[in-house]
Amino acid sequence: MAWNITRLVFAVFHHHLPEWVRYPLLAFGCAVVVHLGLDWLRERFGAPLEESGADRESGEAVQESEADVR
C-alpha cells in the first residue's frame, strides 16, 4: 500500500505539475527536511542556542547587580 501511494505521489509530482510549481515545492520540501534534521541534531547533542544565550545574559546580569550591591 505504501509503495502504491509513493508511486502515485511521484507520478503526480513528476509528470503532471509544471516546472514553475515543481521546483519551488521541491525546494520547500528540502528546506523542511534540513530544518527538521538540524532540530533533531540540536535536541540530541546539545541545548538550543537560544536558551544558552539567554542563560549567559541572565547570569551576567546577576553578576553585575551583585557587584553594584557590594
LOVOPA-680608 format. One record per residue (C-alpha): residue number from 0; residue in one letter; x, y, z. Coordinates in Angstrom, 2 decimals. Last residue first. Example, Ala and Ser with C-alpha at 12.3 -4.5 7.8 and 13.67 -1.06 7.14 Angstrom:
<pts>
    k  r       c1       c2       c3
    1  S    13.67    -1.06     7.14
    0  A    12.30    -4.50     7.80
</pts>
This chain:
<pts>
    k  r       c1       c2       c3
   69  R    28.78    45.27    47.35
   68  V    25.40    45.96    45.74
   67  D    26.84    47.01    42.37
   66  A    28.90    43.80    42.08
   65  E    25.82    41.73    42.84
   64  S    23.90    43.54    40.09
   63  E    26.67    42.84    37.61
   62  Q    26.82    39.16    38.50
   61  V    23.06    38.78    38.15
   60  A    23.05    40.50    34.76
   59  E    25.90    38.29    33.59
   58  G    23.96    35.18    34.55
   57  S    20.84    36.47    32.79
   56  E    22.83    37.07    29.60
   55  R    24.56    33.68    29.78
   54  D    21.29    31.87    30.35
   53  A    19.66    33.70    27.44
   52  G    22.50    32.68    25.13
   51  S    22.25    29.04    26.25
   50  E    18.49    29.08    25.75
   49  E    18.62    30.48    22.23
   48  L    21.41    28.13    21.14
   47  P    19.33    25.05    21.87
   46  A    20.99    22.63    24.27
   45  G    23.15    19.91    22.89
   44  F    23.61    16.67    21.01
   43  R    20.17    15.12    20.57
   42  E    17.94    18.16    20.62
   41  R    20.24    20.15    18.33
   40  L    20.62    17.19    15.98
   39  W    16.84    16.76    15.77
   38  D    16.37    20.46    15.05
   37  L    19.05    20.28    12.36
   36  G    17.29    17.34    10.72
   35  L    13.88    19.02    10.94
   34  H    15.25    22.17     9.30
   33  V    17.06    20.20     6.59
   32  V    13.91    18.20     5.78
   31  V    11.79    21.35     5.71
   30  A    14.27    23.10     3.39
   29  C    14.27    20.08     1.06
   28  G    10.48    20.12     0.89
   27  F    10.44    23.85     0.18
   26  A    12.99    23.45    -2.61
   25  L    10.96    20.62    -4.16
   24  L     7.78    22.67    -3.93
   23  P     9.57    25.63    -5.53
   22  Y    10.82    23.32    -8.31
   21  R     7.50    21.61    -9.14
   20  V     5.30    24.70    -9.38
   19  W     7.28    26.60   -12.04
   18  E     8.14    23.24   -13.65
   17  P     4.53    22.39   -14.39
   16  L     2.96    19.59   -12.34
   15  H     1.58    16.48   -14.02
   14  H     4.60    14.28   -14.67
   13  H     6.96    14.45   -11.70
   12  F     4.71    15.44    -8.82
   11  V     1.66    13.45    -9.90
   10  A     3.74    10.40   -10.79
    9  F     5.84    10.67    -7.61
    8  V     2.76    10.99    -5.40
    7  L     1.12     7.99    -7.09
    6  R     4.28     5.87    -6.86
    5  T     4.64     6.66    -3.16
    4  I     0.98     5.80    -2.54
    3  N     1.42     2.49    -4.36
    2  W     4.56     1.65    -2.37
    1  A     2.78     2.45     0.90
    0  M     0.00     0.00     0.00
</pts>
